[in-house]
Each structure stands twice: as C-alpha cells, then as structure tokens.
C-alpha cells in the first residue's frame, strides 16, 4: 500500500511504517519478507512491490538492504486471466528471479572477499607470532652466551 492510497482522515503512512520495520529488522540482522495486501496484479501494483523489495536505500542511517522473500497471500481469479494479468505476472516473476540471482552472486562475491581478508589477517598474525618466537629464541641464545661469558670471566 502506498501513502497516497490512504484516506487523509486516517493519518496513516504504510510506506513510513514499512521503512521503520525494515530499518529495525536490518539493525538486528533479521530477514524481512513482503506480502501483497491487495488482489491487484496490474503492472503498477507489481512494479511497486518490486521497487519495495529491491530498493536498498537508507533510513535514518541504516542500510535497509533487500527483502528476503515475497509472499502472495491474496490471490483471485483475476490473477489467472491469460491476457490481462497472468502474462504480466509471469514477466514480473522473471524479473524478480533475475534480481535474486544477481543479489545472490553479489552476496557470494562479498562472502569470498571477506573470507580472503580473514585468511590474510590470520596469515599475518601467524607470521608475526612466528617472528616474535624467533626473536625470543634468538634473545635466549644471546642471554645464554652472555651468561657463559660471565661465568668464564669469574673463574
């Protein structure tokens, strides 16, 4: 639902409510799914649902990301009218599938990059630890040699 579809006396803003819910969910890393509230399946209604699902804007400084699912709770015979809504719905579903595939590839790439960064940090830490160990061992050898020299000098 859009704000403009609400009667003015209702003082309601479903769009603001959706932003608040998505921001709260994103800040807590909780997945969000959208659902259709009406039985409209025209291009405008489906386009609005698509925009809401894949809009990755910010709300009060929180990156909303993308929704994790779309659920169709409300359907009617009108959806399956071949020439009016069904073909448009099939096209829309194809676009949504393409969006999801692109997002999945993007997430996989980010995951691989994060794994590579973590591996590089672990290797650097291991190298530093090895270097500290070697320096410590070398210091022990020097101390042992100095102690021997001191002992020899005393005798």
DRENNUVO-77813 format. One record per residue (C-alpha): x, y, z. Coordinates in pm, 1 decimal, padded with zeros to 6 digits. Example, Ala and Ser with C-alpha at 12.3 -4.5 7.8 and 13.67 -1.06 7.14 Angstrom:
residues 2
+----------+----------+----------+
!       px !       py !       pz !
+----------+----------+----------+
!  01230.0 ! -00450.0 !  00780.0 !
!  01367.0 ! -00106.0 !  00714.0 !
+----------+----------+----------+
//
This chain:
residues 155
+----------+----------+----------+
!       px !       py !       pz !
+----------+----------+----------+
!  00000.0 !  00000.0 !  00000.0 !
!  00111.4 !  00347.3 ! -00075.1 !
!  00053.3 !  00656.9 !  00132.7 !
! -00146.3 !  00816.6 ! -00149.5 !
! -00397.0 !  00527.8 ! -00137.9 !
! -00490.7 !  00606.8 !  00223.5 !
! -00777.7 !  00839.7 !  00309.3 !
! -00647.8 !  01166.5 !  00455.9 !
! -00856.7 !  01128.1 !  00771.9 !
! -00673.3 !  00800.5 !  00851.8 !
! -00346.0 !  00985.9 !  00913.8 !
! -00169.0 !  00663.7 !  00813.2 !
!  00159.6 !  00612.1 !  00633.9 !
!  00211.1 !  00248.4 !  00536.5 !
!  00527.3 !  00345.1 !  00347.2 !
!  00682.7 !  00502.3 !  00658.4 !
!  00579.3 !  00200.5 !  00863.0 !
!  00748.2 ! -00032.2 !  00614.3 !
!  01068.6 !  00174.6 !  00630.2 !
!  01064.9 !  00164.8 !  01010.2 !
!  01011.7 ! -00212.2 !  01013.7 !
!  01284.6 ! -00276.2 !  00756.8 !
!  01529.3 ! -00047.8 !  00939.9 !
!  01464.1 ! -00220.6 !  01271.1 !
!  01499.9 ! -00563.4 !  01111.4 !
!  01821.3 ! -00460.0 !  00932.0 !
!  01973.1 ! -00319.8 !  01250.1 !
!  01907.2 ! -00654.3 !  01422.3 !
!  02004.5 ! -00859.9 !  01112.7 !
!  01657.2 ! -01012.2 !  01086.7 !
!  01536.3 ! -01113.4 !  00737.3 !
!  01224.5 ! -00944.3 !  00601.3 !
!  00964.1 ! -01075.4 !  00357.2 !
!  00698.5 ! -00865.6 !  00185.1 !
!  00341.9 ! -00969.6 !  00120.8 !
!  00073.3 ! -00834.4 ! -00108.4 !
! -00222.3 ! -00681.5 !  00072.8 !
! -00448.0 ! -00634.7 ! -00224.4 !
! -00561.8 ! -00851.7 ! -00512.1 !
! -00423.7 ! -00614.0 ! -00772.7 !
! -00193.3 ! -00776.2 ! -01025.4 !
! -00160.1 ! -00494.9 ! -01277.9 !
!  00181.3 ! -00365.5 ! -01380.6 !
!  00166.2 ! -00068.3 ! -01144.1 !
!  00090.7 ! -00279.1 ! -00836.2 !
!  00354.5 ! -00540.6 ! -00921.0 !
!  00606.9 ! -00269.1 ! -01003.4 !
!  00550.9 ! -00109.2 ! -00663.4 !
!  00605.0 ! -00443.0 ! -00489.6 !
!  00922.7 ! -00495.6 ! -00692.2 !
!  01053.5 ! -00148.3 ! -00602.4 !
!  00987.6 ! -00209.0 ! -00234.2 !
!  01157.3 ! -00548.1 ! -00246.7 !
!  01477.6 ! -00439.4 ! -00420.2 !
!  01516.6 ! -00081.1 ! -00305.4 !
!  01833.7 ! -00077.6 ! -00098.3 !
!  01802.5 !  00273.6 !  00038.5 !
!  01885.3 !  00400.8 !  00384.1 !
!  01650.8 !  00502.7 !  00660.8 !
!  01790.1 !  00708.8 !  00947.8 !
!  02141.7 !  00594.8 !  00865.6 !
!  02061.6 !  00223.0 !  00846.3 !
!  02118.6 !  00040.6 !  00517.7 !
!  01793.4 ! -00142.8 !  00451.0 !
!  01938.4 ! -00399.0 !  00214.3 !
!  01693.5 ! -00611.8 !  00019.3 !
!  01399.7 ! -00816.3 !  00136.9 !
!  01447.2 ! -01191.1 !  00157.7 !
!  01112.9 ! -01301.3 !  00022.6 !
!  00785.7 ! -01212.4 ! -00142.4 !
!  00468.0 ! -01385.1 ! -00031.7 !
!  00137.6 ! -01376.1 ! -00218.5 !
! -00133.9 ! -01420.1 !  00040.8 !
! -00407.5 ! -01253.9 ! -00159.4 !
! -00490.3 ! -01403.4 ! -00497.3 !
! -00803.3 ! -01416.3 ! -00704.7 !
! -00927.3 ! -01549.9 ! -01036.0 !
! -00828.6 ! -01216.1 ! -01189.1 !
! -00461.8 ! -01308.4 ! -01147.7 !
! -00500.1 ! -01603.6 ! -01382.4 !
! -00673.9 ! -01422.1 ! -01668.1 !
! -00432.6 ! -01507.7 ! -01950.1 !
! -00435.2 ! -01186.9 ! -02149.2 !
! -00476.4 ! -00936.8 ! -01868.7 !
! -00274.9 ! -01023.7 ! -01559.6 !
! -00114.4 ! -01367.1 ! -01597.4 !
!  00136.1 ! -01272.9 ! -01868.0 !
!  00233.5 ! -00959.4 ! -01678.3 !
!  00272.2 ! -01160.6 ! -01359.3 !
!  00495.9 ! -01414.1 ! -01537.7 !
!  00717.2 ! -01133.1 ! -01671.1 !
!  00730.2 ! -00977.1 ! -01326.2 !
!  00822.4 ! -01309.9 ! -01163.3 !
!  01104.9 ! -01349.1 ! -01417.8 !
!  01243.0 ! -01004.0 ! -01330.1 !
!  01225.8 ! -01085.0 ! -00960.5 !
!  01411.8 ! -01410.1 ! -01022.8 !
!  01682.7 ! -01219.7 ! -01214.7 !
!  01713.6 ! -00967.8 ! -00929.6 !
!  01750.5 ! -01252.1 ! -00680.1 !
!  02016.3 ! -01425.5 ! -00890.9 !
!  02215.2 ! -01101.7 ! -00918.1 !
!  02186.3 ! -01042.0 ! -00542.9 !
!  02293.3 ! -01399.1 ! -00466.5 !
!  02601.8 ! -01357.5 ! -00686.8 !
!  02680.5 ! -01026.9 ! -00517.2 !
!  02646.3 ! -01181.4 ! -00169.3 !
!  02868.1 ! -01473.3 ! -00270.9 !
!  03134.7 ! -01235.1 ! -00401.6 !
!  03124.3 ! -01030.2 ! -00079.1 !
!  03150.0 ! -01350.7 !  00122.9 !
!  03453.2 ! -01465.8 ! -00076.2 !
!  03619.7 ! -01127.2 ! -00032.4 !
!  03551.6 ! -01133.6 !  00341.1 !
!  03695.4 ! -01486.4 !  00363.9 !
!  04007.0 ! -01377.5 !  00174.4 !
!  04054.5 ! -01079.1 !  00406.5 !
!  04012.0 ! -01300.0 !  00712.1 !
!  04263.3 ! -01552.3 !  00573.9 !
!  04513.7 ! -01274.0 !  00501.1 !
!  04474.2 ! -01137.1 !  00854.4 !
!  04520.3 ! -01483.4 !  01003.7 !
!  04834.5 ! -01538.4 !  00795.0 !
!  04974.3 ! -01200.1 !  00901.2 !
!  04905.1 ! -01278.7 !  01266.0 !
!  05072.3 ! -01619.7 !  01232.4 !
!  05376.9 ! -01460.4 !  01065.2 !
!  05401.1 ! -01200.7 !  01341.0 !
!  05374.9 ! -01468.6 !  01607.4 !
!  05645.9 ! -01674.6 !  01432.3 !
!  05870.2 ! -01368.1 !  01410.2 !
!  05818.7 ! -01290.7 !  01780.0 !
!  05900.6 ! -01651.2 !  01865.0 !
!  06219.6 ! -01639.9 !  01658.1 !
!  06322.9 ! -01309.1 !  01813.6 !
!  06254.8 ! -01451.0 !  02158.8 !
!  06455.2 ! -01764.1 !  02081.9 !
!  06744.2 ! -01557.1 !  01944.9 !
!  06734.4 ! -01340.9 !  02256.5 !
!  06753.3 ! -01650.1 !  02475.6 !
!  07063.1 ! -01771.3 !  02286.3 !
!  07230.1 ! -01431.9 !  02330.5 !
!  07147.6 ! -01429.0 !  02702.9 !
!  07281.8 ! -01783.4 !  02742.9 !
!  07606.2 ! -01687.4 !  02567.0 !
!  07642.6 ! -01378.7 !  02786.4 !
!  07588.8 ! -01588.1 !  03098.7 !
!  07858.2 ! -01833.9 !  02984.9 !
!  08098.8 ! -01549.0 !  02918.2 !
!  08027.3 ! -01400.6 !  03261.0 !
!  08077.0 ! -01737.5 !  03426.6 !
!  08404.9 ! -01792.2 !  03239.4 !
!  08527.3 ! -01447.7 !  03336.1 !
!  08458.4 ! -01519.1 !  03702.8 !
!  08656.4 ! -01841.7 !  03701.4 !
+----------+----------+----------+
//
